[in-house]
Amino acid sequence: MGRCCLLCSVPLPWCTDNRGRTATMFALRDSLKSKNLNWSDPNPCVWTSLGCDAGSRRVSRIQIGNRGISGALTSSLSNLPALTIFEVMGNSLTGNIPSLTKMHALTKAWLQETRFSGAIPVFSGLTSLKLVNVSGNQLTGIVPESLTELTSLSDLALGNNLLQGPTPSFKSKSMNLDMTGLNSFCLDVPGAPCDPRVNDLLSIVEGFGFPAVFAERWKYQQMGRNNLLCANITVIDFKGMALNGTISPSFARLRTLKVINLSHNNLNVVHGDPGIRYHVPPPVPGYLGSSSQNNNVAKLWKNKAYHKMHPQQHSGDQDALKITLGNLCWWK
């Protein structure tokens, strides 16, 4: 029996809802911190700032904007298919915006002016969605095609984030679009492609989940607007940046690359991928990590070709020509 029916002798109407949806509301309650919410009743339909459909008693509205809430959104939110209005703006929520793909009834998603990070989630199948506001966060990466192809949108706000890649072109031509403020798109022309080197670098950091630390430093004047001024990228040094995820096969597209240092992170190699093998030597002592370093990729480091080009350099971690947070390449 579900948690609701353990607390009442006669099952409430909302108890007949899918057990997973009920659990989702309790998981959301437990993931949020606020003195301004009264969510203690075993029946979510009586919680403050929340509404349920009169017939099915499924949750249809969550309106908890500007209530001094901290914490994070539960990853199971998409288990609320009857949700039509979702408002969490003006709080101090952190982490990623979870997937909304099962919320087929959703018409409004206001998530602006919080502290969300990571990539914009997938919006596939949300054909009822009209109002989306994710401005004023720390969202990174590329605007997904599932959002740009959504024809139901009437109002969309993306400004003041850390978004990169091509300036998005939207299929819905009649909507009110607000992209004012920050962001680091390549060109002003919607849909215009970035420099291929920019695309390769973005694909690489996508494997790490588009960390904000890259987006904050890789502004458009350096790697956007097709102004990567160096002719060749020869060294990538992401040592000790607390990266998680996988090593992208896109490294293989940087044909001039001589040095990769991904040591002291928590990264996984896509074993057997021919693109990865193009630049990464086979696992031998000194290249792939040890448990003592708490790292799956401890060293992907110097090769002979680099030393021939720069014989004055040593094998220490301070060698020249590194792509670091402050030196993507020799831009001006």
KOLLUMBA-605830 format. One line per 2 residues: their letters; for each residue z, x, y of C-alpha. Coordinates in steps of 0.05 Angstrom, whole numbers, plus 5000, padded with zeros to 4 digits. Example, Ala and Ser with C-alpha at 12.3 -4.5 7.8 and 13.67 -1.06 7.14 Angstrom:
BEGIN
as	5156/5246/4910 ~ 5143/5273/4979
***
This chain:
BEGIN
mg	5000/5000/5000 ~ 4988/5023/5071
rc	5043/5045/5117 ~ 5040/4979/5156
cl	5054/4936/5095 ~ 5115/4977/5076
lc	5147/4956/5141 ~ 5135/4881/5138
sv	5147/4830/5084 ~ 5084/4792/5101
pl	5024/4836/5115 ~ 5001/4832/5187
pw	4928/4817/5200 ~ 4914/4888/5222
ct	4944/4912/5156 ~ 4881/4887/5121
dn	4839/4937/5159 ~ 4816/5000/5125
rg	4875/5043/5107 ~ 4841/5104/5136
rt	4833/5071/5204 ~ 4907/5054/5207
at	4924/5126/5188 ~ 4878/5150/5244
mf	4920/5114/5297 ~ 4984/5145/5271
al	4951/5213/5268 ~ 4928/5204/5341
rd	4998/5183/5362 ~ 5029/5244/5328
sl	4978/5292/5360 ~ 4994/5269/5431
ks	5054/5283/5475 ~ 5074/5237/5531
kn	5134/5199/5559 ~ 5087/5146/5586
ln	5065/5117/5520 ~ 5103/5067/5478
ws	5070/5076/5411 ~ 5130/5067/5365
dp	5115/4998/5337 ~ 5086/4999/5266
np	5030/4953/5292 ~ 4982/4993/5336
cv	4954/4929/5365 ~ 5016/4922/5408
wt	5016/4993/5433 ~ 5010/5004/5508
sl	4940/5016/5535 ~ 4908/4997/5469
gc	4872/4934/5448 ~ 4847/4903/5384
da	4790/4856/5367 ~ 4817/4785/5365
gs	4783/4769/5299 ~ 4785/4831/5257
rr	4847/4861/5291 ~ 4813/4929/5290
vs	4825/4976/5348 ~ 4772/4964/5401
ri	4801/4997/5464 ~ 4839/5062/5476
qi	4852/5069/5551 ~ 4904/5124/5563
gn	4873/5159/5623 ~ 4917/5192/5676
rg	4982/5186/5638 ~ 5006/5259/5636
is	4988/5266/5563 ~ 4983/5334/5529
ga	4964/5353/5459 ~ 4896/5345/5424
lt	4853/5290/5396 ~ 4855/5280/5322
ss	4791/5299/5284 ~ 4791/5231/5248
ls	4776/5189/5311 ~ 4707/5171/5284
nl	4744/5127/5233 ~ 4749/5074/5287
pa	4681/5040/5282 ~ 4702/4980/5325
lt	4722/5022/5385 ~ 4683/5002/5447
if	4721/5036/5503 ~ 4752/5105/5499
ev	4786/5132/5561 ~ 4829/5195/5560
mg	4809/5224/5628 ~ 4856/5260/5675
ns	4904/5286/5622 ~ 4919/5356/5595
lt	4886/5351/5527 ~ 4862/5415/5495
gn	4817/5434/5437 ~ 4749/5405/5419
ip	4723/5335/5430 ~ 4720/5307/5359
sl	4659/5276/5328 ~ 4645/5205/5351
tk	4585/5192/5306 ~ 4616/5133/5267
mh	4636/5095/5330 ~ 4573/5051/5330
al	4604/5000/5377 ~ 4624/5051/5430
tk	4599/5034/5500 ~ 4643/5079/5544
aw	4671/5149/5534 ~ 4709/5177/5593
lq	4736/5246/5577 ~ 4731/5279/5645
et	4781/5324/5681 ~ 4820/5345/5619
rf	4820/5413/5586 ~ 4772/5403/5529
sg	4734/5464/5504 ~ 4681/5480/5453
ai	4613/5448/5446 ~ 4594/5377/5464
pv	4599/5336/5400 ~ 4541/5303/5365
fs	4524/5233/5391 ~ 4476/5212/5336
gl	4472/5137/5322 ~ 4513/5115/5383
ts	4459/5066/5407 ~ 4509/5022/5445
lk	4535/5079/5487 ~ 4523/5070/5562
lv	4575/5109/5600 ~ 4593/5182/5585
nv	4634/5228/5629 ~ 4655/5297/5604
sg	4656/5332/5672 ~ 4711/5378/5694
nq	4727/5409/5626 ~ 4712/5476/5595
lt	4656/5454/5549 ~ 4609/5509/5526
gi	4544/5517/5490 ~ 4480/5477/5494
vp	4474/5403/5510 ~ 4458/5372/5441
es	4392/5337/5429 ~ 4431/5277/5402
lt	4455/5265/5473 ~ 4390/5280/5509
el	4352/5232/5463 ~ 4401/5174/5473
ts	4362/5119/5509 ~ 4420/5071/5517
ls	4455/5115/5570 ~ 4461/5087/5640
dl	4511/5138/5669 ~ 4523/5210/5647
al	4565/5265/5680 ~ 4565/5337/5655
gn	4584/5377/5717 ~ 4637/5430/5724
nl	4636/5457/5653 ~ 4612/5522/5623
lq	4548/5495/5592 ~ 4489/5542/5581
gp	4419/5543/5553 ~ 4361/5501/5579
tp	4373/5450/5634 ~ 4373/5387/5592
sf	4316/5336/5598 ~ 4338/5265/5580
ks	4296/5212/5547 ~ 4332/5157/5587
ks	4296/5162/5654 ~ 4334/5106/5689
mn	4405/5131/5681 ~ 4449/5159/5736
ld	4456/5233/5719 ~ 4509/5278/5751
mt	4506/5353/5736 ~ 4534/5377/5802
gl	4583/5435/5803 ~ 4589/5492/5753
ns	4548/5504/5690 ~ 4499/5561/5676
fc	4434/5531/5654 ~ 4372/5576/5652
ld	4322/5545/5700 ~ 4326/5486/5747
vp	4267/5453/5712 ~ 4293/5405/5659
ga	4270/5426/5590 ~ 4244/5494/5612
pc	4259/5546/5558 ~ 4306/5604/5568
dp	4286/5676/5559 ~ 4282/5689/5484
rv	4337/5742/5490 ~ 4382/5690/5521
nd	4368/5642/5464 ~ 4384/5697/5413
ll	4450/5714/5446 ~ 4470/5641/5451
si	4452/5632/5378 ~ 4497/5691/5361
ve	4558/5663/5398 ~ 4544/5594/5368
gf	4567/5625/5302 ~ 4633/5639/5336
gf	4638/5567/5363 ~ 4614/5583/5434
pa	4680/5614/5458 ~ 4694/5602/5531
vf	4707/5676/5542 ~ 4632/5689/5537
ae	4611/5630/5579 ~ 4659/5649/5635
rw	4627/5717/5642 ~ 4555/5704/5622
ky	4536/5666/5684 ~ 4465/5645/5701
qq	4453/5703/5748 ~ 4464/5750/5689
mg	4436/5715/5628 ~ 4410/5649/5655
rn	4351/5637/5700 ~ 4311/5683/5654
nl	4339/5743/5691 ~ 4360/5788/5634
lc	4338/5851/5669 ~ 4345/5902/5614
an	4283/5912/5572 ~ 4320/5923/5507
it	4389/5905/5480 ~ 4414/5965/5440
vi	4489/5956/5432 ~ 4534/5896/5420
df	4609/5909/5423 ~ 4653/5848/5410
kg	4711/5887/5383 ~ 4780/5855/5384
ma	4760/5789/5417 ~ 4797/5743/5368
ln	4731/5714/5345 ~ 4728/5665/5287
gt	4667/5640/5249 ~ 4605/5672/5220
is	4558/5728/5237 ~ 4493/5695/5258
ps	4426/5714/5227 ~ 4402/5716/5299
fa	4426/5788/5303 ~ 4362/5803/5264
rl	4319/5779/5321 ~ 4346/5833/5367
rt	4298/5885/5340 ~ 4320/5940/5387
lk	4393/5934/5368 ~ 4424/6000/5346
vi	4499/5986/5345 ~ 4540/5926/5326
nl	4616/5929/5332 ~ 4650/5865/5309
sh	4714/5899/5285 ~ 4783/5868/5291
nn	4759/5796/5289 ~ 4760/5743/5235
ln	4687/5736/5218 ~ 4649/5722/5154
vv	4583/5753/5133 ~ 4529/5707/5105
hg	4521/5748/5042 ~ 4450/5755/5017
dp	4418/5733/5082 ~ 4357/5778/5093
gi	4364/5772/5169 ~ 4435/5798/5168
ry	4415/5856/5123 ~ 4363/5877/5174
hv	4418/5904/5219 ~ 4481/5906/5176
pp	4486/5961/5124 ~ 4507/5942/5053
pv	4582/5939/5042 ~ 4606/6011/5037
pg	4674/6041/5055 ~ 4682/6042/5130
yl	4635/5984/5145 ~ 4664/5920/5118
gs	4737/5909/5130 ~ 4802/5918/5094
ss	4860/5871/5086 ~ 4904/5919/5125
qn	4862/5903/5187 ~ 4865/5828/5174
nn	4791/5823/5185 ~ 4731/5805/5142
va	4685/5850/5183 ~ 4722/5912/5204
kl	4665/5958/5221 ~ 4591/5948/5234
wk	4583/6011/5274 ~ 4542/6073/5290
nk	4477/6093/5256 ~ 4436/6157/5259
ay	4382/6128/5303 ~ 4433/6116/5358
hk	4459/6187/5355 ~ 4389/6215/5359
mh	4378/6176/5423 ~ 4446/6193/5453
pq	4471/6258/5421 ~ 4522/6267/5477
qh	4559/6205/5455 ~ 4616/6206/5406
sg	4635/6154/5354 ~ 4694/6129/5395
dq	4699/6058/5420 ~ 4680/6077/5492
da	4608/6095/5482 ~ 4556/6073/5533
lk	4505/6017/5532 ~ 4552/5966/5502
it	4544/5892/5511 ~ 4614/5873/5530
lg	4643/5816/5572 ~ 4627/5854/5635
nl	4563/5887/5615 ~ 4512/5844/5580
cw	4459/5895/5598 ~ 4438/5930/5662
wk	4430/5870/5706 ~ 4432/5875/5782
***
